[in-house]
Amino acid sequence: MKDPEFDFYDRTSLKSYNLDSAMRYQLGCLDSLDAYTRKHCENVATITCRLCEHLHCEEGFTIYCTICAYLHDLGKLFIPPSVLQKTSKLTDEEYEIMKTHTTIGYNMCMKDLKLRPYAAGAYYHHEALNGSGYPQGLTKKDIPYEAQIIRVADEFEAISAKRQYKTHIGIIDTLNILIQNSEPLKPKEGIKMIIKDATVGKIDKKILKALFKVILEDTEYEIVVRSEYVQFIEEEIKRLNEAEKYYKKYLSTNSESKKEYFKQGVEMYLRKSNGETIDNFENALNEYKISYKNRKEHIAQLYKEAKEIKKLKV
């Protein structure tokens, strides 16, 4: 059994909506994006779809919102690689260039009849409820709901993912950052940006609560998947422990007949399909034991994360 590769951004929800046919053209537009940005767009779309489900959005809106999310960073196609792929913090000038991806993406969508219905995702996904966002500095009443949802998905994915210019930030730390972003900014924090509505934060608290549910679901699902693999490892350790018992007897006897008997006993427990032999199975046993220990620790950490997620409040 192969060690499972857990995909945090599970596509089950997307498949259930049969988006392939609806999005074939739109997805083709992402082919020219760099690998990181394309993957980011796919992940944001997946999270957006699941947020819509937890927000009890109608199916038509969920599909529409998901497509908007796929296209939200389309404008980055025309951001210079020196800015888009910079490995250190952007300068103020470079940041202004980066911000133009919203209007560029919007114009690209508006010029294409098939993309025009989804222009809101590209244009508004960096607007903030308190008016501190861009490109227009709109407040909550003027920001399309789909953009409000995409912003939460976008922020979560961007902060938690491994970027070129920063280290990976854990799930709980990411969610705590989003909680801060959902709270009204205090004057004493010395924020230089213009806040048009000091009564709200940057992102919607209801959408953030839905994100908590999505992340908790994925964490609990990962626990199940990894626990199943740990059970497999336990069985493999048990099997190779039996082989080791025969092997020790094989080494300790001087009788050729007994030696052959114990050798056959060892081989009875080995998987030739895995390349196991009497000469190397102990290495496999040690690797399984190390793997078992590491995965048990990982699962314990996941349980801890799930417990912490349940305690989060907005």
Secondary structure, DSSP 8 states (H G I E B T S, - for coil): -------SS--HHHHHTTHHHHHHHHHHTTTTS-HHHHHHHHHHHHHHHHHHHHTT--HHHHHHHHHHHHTTTGGGGGS-HHHHT-SS---HHHHHHHHTHHHHHHHHHHTSTTTGGGHHHHHHTT--TBS--SSS--BGGGS-HHHHHHHHHHHHHHHHS-BTTB----HHHHHHHHHHHHS---GGG---S--S-TTS-SS-HHHHHHHHHHHHHHHHHHHHHHHHHHHHHHHHHHHHHHHHHHHHHHHH---HHHHHHHHHHHHHT--GGGT--TTTHHHHHHHHHHHHHHHHHHHHHHHHHHHHHHH---
